[in-house]
């Protein structure tokens, strides 16, 4: 897990950000009525999820401050109602949403919950717009199965299954560049036991059957991973050309990188699922992170719009910037703003949700379109599975990244890449 020093830094930053979000401001500039309240369940005291939720809260605050500085929404100030949540505990997830329902918030913006269904159920009696970056097909499948019950719930990013479905397509693209020359077509999956990671593993195994790559082995791990030594021994035993570490904790990924670099599998392409997007990864891994790859199904690109946002965000929140929820949170707030202004009210939940469902939003992270049975964003590139889009102006791009010279650099898709894949230190 995170070091004590790093965790204290994150918690201190979260407390400061929450304080800024609740600072009293003059109401003279907001003559349109009482404040609009956006509920934000945020992990503040649990041992996991703090970094992502800090990113999400920061992105939300940035949008809030911009909107209020420009006169608010419908002449009203936007306020945040931040509540604590333990992402791994079903009752805690539900309790955080119940607290926001009791507070009668106008909408909910959440990074993600590992057990989203209890939280979804807790929101039903109030049914305000509930937008998240949950990245979970189980949640959107529940929405499809019960569209009347969950019609107010929207997942603004693609589901986790695309991490698995797209993996062999990405491997092929990397091999085609000629930089990575795999020793074989085997793929070794090291998988965490939570449902999120299990679905990624299953999707990858399904997709491998339709590709030239093949499953070479599966190794189970259990959070928290205290010692990567046995896993690295298994990686050497399997000897696959590509390795997917299907996990989610940045600090534990950092520990893996250090231990793997001490005993690497030569010429293997090593992919770390999502966790390195969290800002503490580079801080904790240091030089050992060089050459490792990772991806996020939704993130802040390095195009003109993304670079402008990165600059603005880092001016407001100096230091390392996460590349995922910083942008998702910002996009959610502006999506809600557009819906409230189009409807002309915040308390007509049905009308606001209908507008969101039928009107896409072009945000920092891409084109968010909720008009599908799963009410989740479409994945780009198209990989032949549900829900995908043919072009970037119709969906959200999965960003593949490699750590190069101590920085995250986008290497795929080609339309958004900053640079090409480079040889890892343990190659050749």
URUR-V394568 format. One record per residue. RES is the residue in three letters. PHI is phi as a letter, one per 40 degrees, with the letter a starting at -180 (none if undefined). D_CENTER is the distance of its C-alpha to the mean C-alpha in Angstrom with 2 decimals. Layout:
RES/PHI/D_CENTER ; RES/PHI/D_CENTER
This chain:
UNK/none/18.89 ; UNK/c/18.64 ; UNK/c/22.09 ; UNK/d/23.92 ; UNK/c/24.14 ; UNK/c/20.46 ; UNK/c/19.65 ; UNK/c/22.44 ; UNK/c/21.14 ; UNK/c/17.70 ; UNK/c/19.55 ; UNK/c/22.09 ; UNK/c/19.64 ; UNK/c/18.03 ; UNK/c/21.57 ; UNK/c/22.60 ; UNK/c/19.78 ; UNK/c/20.57 ; UNK/c/24.19 ; UNK/c/23.73 ; UNK/c/21.98 ; UNK/b/25.07 ; UNK/c/27.78 ; UNK/c/30.67 ; UNK/b/31.54 ; UNK/c/34.61 ; UNK/c/34.68 ; UNK/c/37.35 ; UNK/c/34.90 ; UNK/b/33.32 ; UNK/c/36.17 ; UNK/c/34.36 ; UNK/h/34.08 ; UNK/c/32.12 ; UNK/d/28.60 ; UNK/c/25.65 ; UNK/b/23.45 ; UNK/b/19.69 ; UNK/c/18.56 ; UNK/b/15.54 ; UNK/c/15.11 ; UNK/b/14.07 ; UNK/c/14.55 ; UNK/b/17.54 ; UNK/b/19.88 ; UNK/c/18.27 ; UNK/c/18.00 ; UNK/a/14.34 ; UNK/g/11.08 ; UNK/c/12.94 ; UNK/c/11.21 ; UNK/c/7.69 ; UNK/c/9.96 ; UNK/c/12.25 ; UNK/d/9.94 ; UNK/c/9.30 ; UNK/c/13.03 ; UNK/c/14.10 ; UNK/c/12.63 ; UNK/c/14.28 ; UNK/c/17.43 ; UNK/d/17.69 ; UNK/c/17.76 ; UNK/d/20.09 ; UNK/c/22.43 ; UNK/c/22.72 ; UNK/c/23.49 ; UNK/c/26.00 ; UNK/c/27.64 ; UNK/c/28.22 ; UNK/h/29.90 ; UNK/g/27.22 ; UNK/b/26.68 ; UNK/f/29.90 ; UNK/g/31.68 ; UNK/b/29.78 ; UNK/c/27.71 ; UNK/c/24.06 ; UNK/b/23.57 ; UNK/b/20.75 ; UNK/b/21.32 ; UNK/c/19.14 ; UNK/b/19.57 ; UNK/c/18.73 ; UNK/a/16.98 ; UNK/b/16.95 ; UNK/c/13.92 ; UNK/c/16.08 ; UNK/b/19.16 ; UNK/d/19.78 ; UNK/c/22.41 ; UNK/c/20.47 ; UNK/c/17.63 ; UNK/c/20.45 ; UNK/c/22.36 ; UNK/c/19.72 ; UNK/c/19.72 ; UNK/c/23.51 ; UNK/c/23.87 ; UNK/c/22.22 ; UNK/c/24.40 ; UNK/c/27.40 ; UNK/c/26.62 ; UNK/f/26.64 ; UNK/c/23.62 ; UNK/c/23.36 ; UNK/a/19.68 ; UNK/b/16.62 ; UNK/b/13.17 ; UNK/b/10.75 ; UNK/c/7.23 ; UNK/a/7.74 ; UNK/b/10.95 ; UNK/c/12.10 ; UNK/b/15.21 ; UNK/c/14.47 ; UNK/c/17.92 ; UNK/d/20.05 ; UNK/c/18.04 ; UNK/d/18.38 ; UNK/c/22.06 ; UNK/c/22.55 ; UNK/c/21.56 ; UNK/c/24.05 ; UNK/c/27.17 ; UNK/b/25.86 ; UNK/f/23.67 ; UNK/c/22.33 ; UNK/d/19.39 ; UNK/b/16.26 ; UNK/b/13.03 ; UNK/a/9.59 ; UNK/b/6.01 ; UNK/d/7.46 ; UNK/f/6.90 ; UNK/b/10.46 ; UNK/c/13.63 ; UNK/d/15.86 ; UNK/c/14.90 ; UNK/c/15.47 ; UNK/c/18.55 ; UNK/c/19.83 ; UNK/c/19.56 ; UNK/c/21.50 ; UNK/c/24.05 ; UNK/b/24.60 ; UNK/c/24.06 ; UNK/c/26.50 ; UNK/c/25.08 ; UNK/b/21.41 ; UNK/c/22.06 ; UNK/c/20.44 ; UNK/b/16.94 ; UNK/b/14.43 ; UNK/b/10.96 ; UNK/c/9.97 ; UNK/b/7.61 ; UNK/c/9.35 ; UNK/c/9.79 ; UNK/c/9.45 ; UNK/d/13.09 ; UNK/c/12.60 ; UNK/d/11.62 ; UNK/c/15.12 ; UNK/c/16.92 ; UNK/c/16.34 ; UNK/d/17.03 ; UNK/c/20.84 ; UNK/c/20.68 ; UNK/c/18.89 ; UNK/d/21.44 ; UNK/c/24.21 ; UNK/c/23.09 ; UNK/c/23.06 ; UNK/c/26.45 ; UNK/c/27.86 ; UNK/c/27.47 ; UNK/g/30.03 ; UNK/c/28.49 ; UNK/c/27.23 ; UNK/b/30.17 ; UNK/c/29.16 ; UNK/c/31.90 ; UNK/a/31.23 ; UNK/c/28.93 ; UNK/c/27.69 ; UNK/b/24.10 ; UNK/b/23.66 ; UNK/b/20.72 ; UNK/b/20.19 ; UNK/b/18.38 ; UNK/c/17.25 ; UNK/c/18.84 ; UNK/c/16.20 ; UNK/d/15.93 ; UNK/d/12.30 ; UNK/c/13.58 ; UNK/c/16.90 ; UNK/c/15.78 ; UNK/c/14.14 ; UNK/c/17.49 ; UNK/c/19.58 ; UNK/c/18.06 ; UNK/c/18.62 ; UNK/c/22.11 ; UNK/c/22.89 ; UNK/c/21.90 ; UNK/c/23.93 ; UNK/c/26.99 ; UNK/b/26.87 ; UNK/b/26.62 ; UNK/c/28.99 ; UNK/c/26.82 ; UNK/a/27.50 ; UNK/c/26.27 ; UNK/c/28.10 ; UNK/i/26.97 ; UNK/b/24.54 ; UNK/b/24.31 ; UNK/c/22.97 ; UNK/b/21.55 ; UNK/b/21.14 ; UNK/c/19.00 ; UNK/c/20.16 ; UNK/c/21.43 ; UNK/c/24.41 ; UNK/a/25.92 ; UNK/c/24.60 ; UNK/d/28.22 ; UNK/c/28.86 ; UNK/c/25.70 ; UNK/c/26.77 ; UNK/c/30.24 ; UNK/c/28.96 ; UNK/c/27.08 ; UNK/c/30.47 ; UNK/c/32.31 ; UNK/c/30.26 ; UNK/g/30.32 ; UNK/c/27.80 ; UNK/c/27.16 ; UNK/b/23.36 ; UNK/b/21.36 ; UNK/b/17.89 ; UNK/c/16.76 ; UNK/c/14.59 ; UNK/b/13.37 ; UNK/a/10.54 ; UNK/b/12.49 ; UNK/d/12.73 ; UNK/c/16.34 ; UNK/c/17.42 ; UNK/c/16.15 ; UNK/c/18.23 ; UNK/c/21.14 ; UNK/c/20.91 ; UNK/d/21.13 ; UNK/c/24.21 ; UNK/c/25.89 ; UNK/c/25.26 ; UNK/c/26.60 ; UNK/c/29.69 ; UNK/a/30.27 ; UNK/c/28.36 ; UNK/c/28.88 ; UNK/d/30.48 ; UNK/g/28.99 ; UNK/c/25.95 ; UNK/c/22.67 ; UNK/b/20.16 ; UNK/b/16.48 ; UNK/b/13.98 ; UNK/c/11.00 ; UNK/g/7.66 ; UNK/d/9.13 ; UNK/c/10.99 ; UNK/c/8.30 ; UNK/c/9.34 ; UNK/c/12.57 ; UNK/c/14.99 ; UNK/d/14.70 ; UNK/c/17.11 ; UNK/c/19.22 ; UNK/c/19.81 ; UNK/c/20.19 ; UNK/g/22.34 ; UNK/c/24.33 ; UNK/c/23.45 ; UNK/c/20.02 ; UNK/d/21.97 ; UNK/g/21.61 ; UNK/c/18.64 ; UNK/b/16.04 ; UNK/a/12.34 ; UNK/a/9.76 ; UNK/b/6.36 ; UNK/c/6.98 ; UNK/a/6.12 ; UNK/a/7.06 ; UNK/c/10.32 ; UNK/c/13.14 ; UNK/b/16.44 ; UNK/c/18.64 ; UNK/d/20.88 ; UNK/c/18.63 ; UNK/c/15.70 ; UNK/c/18.26 ; UNK/c/19.87 ; UNK/c/16.77 ; UNK/d/16.11 ; UNK/c/19.78 ; UNK/c/19.79 ; UNK/c/16.89 ; UNK/c/18.51 ; UNK/c/21.85 ; UNK/c/20.72 ; UNK/b/18.73 ; UNK/c/20.45 ; UNK/h/19.23 ; UNK/c/16.27 ; UNK/b/13.26 ; UNK/c/9.62 ; UNK/c/8.47 ; UNK/b/4.93 ; UNK/c/5.43 ; UNK/d/9.01 ; UNK/c/9.28 ; UNK/d/7.54 ; UNK/c/9.85 ; UNK/c/12.66 ; UNK/c/12.59 ; UNK/c/12.77 ; UNK/c/15.77 ; UNK/c/17.53 ; UNK/c/17.09 ; UNK/c/18.77 ; UNK/d/21.32 ; UNK/c/22.33 ; UNK/c/22.77 ; UNK/c/24.80 ; UNK/c/26.96 ; UNK/c/27.61 ; UNK/c/28.69 ; UNK/g/30.51 ; UNK/a/29.50 ; UNK/b/26.68 ; UNK/c/28.53 ; UNK/c/28.95 ; UNK/c/25.83 ; UNK/c/27.00 ; UNK/c/27.63 ; UNK/c/24.37 ; UNK/c/22.37 ; UNK/c/24.72 ; UNK/c/24.12 ; UNK/c/20.32 ; UNK/c/20.93 ; UNK/b/23.40 ; UNK/b/22.19 ; UNK/c/19.24 ; UNK/b/17.61 ; UNK/c/17.34 ; UNK/b/14.84 ; UNK/c/13.70 ; UNK/c/10.87 ; UNK/h/13.34 ; UNK/c/15.42 ; UNK/c/14.09 ; UNK/b/16.81 ; UNK/c/17.09 ; UNK/c/20.59 ; UNK/a/20.31 ; UNK/d/21.22 ; UNK/c/17.74 ; UNK/f/16.55 ; UNK/b/13.23 ; UNK/c/12.40 ; UNK/c/14.30 ; UNK/c/13.14 ; UNK/b/14.96 ; UNK/c/16.94 ; UNK/c/18.91 ; UNK/b/19.31 ; UNK/g/21.73 ; UNK/b/19.65 ; UNK/c/18.59 ; UNK/b/16.82 ; UNK/b/17.13 ; UNK/b/18.75 ; UNK/c/21.46 ; UNK/a/20.64 ; UNK/c/18.05 ; UNK/c/19.76 ; UNK/b/19.02 ; UNK/a/15.31 ; UNK/b/11.93 ; UNK/c/12.19 ; UNK/c/10.45 ; UNK/b/11.07 ; UNK/c/13.05 ; UNK/b/13.98 ; UNK/b/16.97 ; UNK/c/18.09 ; UNK/b/21.36 ; UNK/f/23.77 ; UNK/g/21.37 ; UNK/b/18.73 ; UNK/c/15.63 ; UNK/b/17.06 ; UNK/c/15.71 ; UNK/b/18.10 ; UNK/a/17.09 ; UNK/c/17.39 ; UNK/c/20.75 ; UNK/c/20.64 ; UNK/b/17.91 ; UNK/c/18.89 ; UNK/c/20.16 ; UNK/a/22.21 ; UNK/c/23.13 ; UNK/d/22.48 ; UNK/b/24.85 ; UNK/d/26.74 ; UNK/c/25.29 ; UNK/d/27.86 ; UNK/c/28.82 ; UNK/c/29.68 ; UNK/g/33.30
